[in-house]
Amino acid sequence: MSLVMVELPFHLEDKIFEIQFDTKDNVSKIISYFPFSESEQSDVLSVLNKESFDGFHSIFIDKITEEEWNNTKDQIKNKFKDELFDIDKIS
């Protein structure tokens, strides 16, 4: 089963910065802004149809609540988007 076609629920997809795939189009790494909770990891494993997955990574190490995420996500996403665009301007 090609996991490129697997869609994560929005509440998880919204927290993901990047998903990387291996040469067989299987998910090899999921980079979230903040670490996923155990229940979120379990939800991802369910969608991926796997019992375990060692490709969970996050940009920040702080654990935040759902409320904190909802209050700051737009600011965080815009900051990353703006910084990535600024990288292109440097060269």
C-alpha positions as CSV (number, residue, x, y, z in Angstrom):
1,M,0.0,0.0,0.0
2,S,1.5,3.3,-1.0
3,L,1.2,5.7,1.9
4,V,1.4,8.8,-0.2
5,M,-2.3,8.4,-0.7
6,V,-3.0,8.1,3.0
7,E,-4.7,11.2,4.4
8,L,-4.2,12.2,8.0
9,P,-7.1,13.8,10.0
10,F,-6.9,17.6,9.9
11,H,-6.1,17.9,13.6
12,L,-2.9,16.0,12.9
13,E,-2.1,17.3,9.5
14,D,-2.4,20.9,10.8
15,K,0.5,20.2,13.3
16,I,2.9,18.7,10.7
17,F,5.6,20.7,9.2
18,E,6.8,18.1,6.7
19,I,6.3,14.4,5.8
20,Q,9.2,12.6,4.1
21,F,9.0,9.5,2.1
22,D,11.4,6.7,1.2
23,T,12.1,5.4,-2.3
24,K,9.0,3.2,-2.1
25,D,6.7,6.1,-1.3
26,N,6.3,4.9,2.3
27,V,6.3,7.6,5.1
28,S,9.8,7.6,6.6
29,K,9.7,10.7,8.7
30,I,7.0,13.0,10.1
31,I,8.2,16.3,11.4
32,S,5.7,18.2,13.5
33,Y,6.1,21.6,15.0
34,F,5.8,20.2,18.6
35,P,6.0,16.6,19.8
36,F,2.9,14.6,19.2
37,S,1.1,13.3,22.3
38,E,0.9,9.5,22.7
39,S,-2.7,9.6,21.5
40,E,-1.7,11.6,18.4
41,Q,1.1,9.1,17.6
42,S,-1.4,6.3,18.0
43,D,-3.8,8.0,15.6
44,V,-1.0,8.3,13.0
45,L,0.0,4.7,13.5
46,S,-3.6,3.7,12.9
47,V,-3.7,5.7,9.6
48,L,-0.4,4.3,8.5
49,N,-1.6,0.8,9.5
50,K,1.5,0.2,11.5
51,E,2.1,-1.0,15.1
52,S,5.2,1.1,15.5
53,F,7.0,3.9,13.7
54,D,10.3,5.5,14.7
55,G,10.1,8.4,12.3
56,F,8.4,10.9,14.7
57,H,10.4,14.1,14.9
58,S,9.6,17.7,16.0
59,I,11.1,21.1,15.5
60,F,10.5,22.2,19.1
61,I,11.0,20.0,22.1
62,D,8.4,21.7,24.3
63,K,5.1,19.9,24.9
64,I,2.2,22.2,24.5
65,T,-1.5,21.9,25.1
66,E,-4.1,21.8,22.4
67,E,-5.2,25.3,23.5
68,E,-1.7,26.7,23.3
69,W,-1.3,25.2,19.8
70,N,-4.6,26.7,18.6
71,N,-3.6,30.1,20.0
72,T,-0.1,30.2,18.4
73,K,-0.2,28.0,15.3
74,D,-0.9,30.8,12.8
75,Q,2.0,32.8,14.2
76,I,4.4,29.8,14.2
77,K,3.4,28.7,10.7
78,N,3.8,32.2,9.3
79,K,7.2,32.6,10.9
80,F,8.4,29.5,9.3
81,K,6.9,30.4,5.9
82,D,8.5,33.8,6.1
83,E,11.9,32.5,7.1
84,L,11.9,30.0,4.3
85,F,11.1,32.7,1.8
86,D,13.9,34.9,3.2
87,I,16.4,32.1,2.6
88,D,15.7,32.4,-1.1
89,K,16.4,36.1,-1.0
90,I,19.8,35.6,0.6
91,S,21.5,34.1,-2.5
